């Protein structure tokens, strides 16, 4: 099944742009973008915690809408407005939710994604990955068993960010030679 997501602006098709995978087509114009996603892959995460600072609120809302339409239970841990907040507080909230077993994975959004990823990776049970495209989102799951996806709202368009979320949610950890490496990341020093 193919679904259309209208990301912003008016609907009008002026051309087509391939976006990192053969089964996704992004139609773009000056002030709109539509991403067609193939929903053939099953979601591997049923409950997800999400949070953003003031720089990521709008992208967080778009991600929540997309995930809820796909049947994912989303725990929205804030923030909900443009007032300046401290990103480590929101990274901690998502990390604690995963550590406590209330969510299987998380998504963190800030302006660049850098601060959120640094704050989340303070916790040994968290493997947060800052990604910028579909391939990095797939590899963070396949090779590193990432359980938190970090995105930079000021660096990514909505179409790319949602493609990263799709890859993160539908890609399995390969295990094998990667298991020992991932286990070393969870050890305390």
NORFEN-V348306 format. One record per helix or strand of 3 or more residues. SS is the DSSP state (A for helix, B for strand). FROM is the first residue (numbers start at 0). LEN is the number of residues. If there is no record, write none. Layout:
ss->{SS,SS}
from->{FROM,FROM}
len->{LEN,LEN}
This chain:
ss->{B,B,B,B,A,B,A,B,A,B,A,B,A,A}
from->{1,24,31,46,56,72,86,104,113,127,133,147,157,176}
len->{7,5,7,6,13,4,13,6,7,3,9,5,13,9}
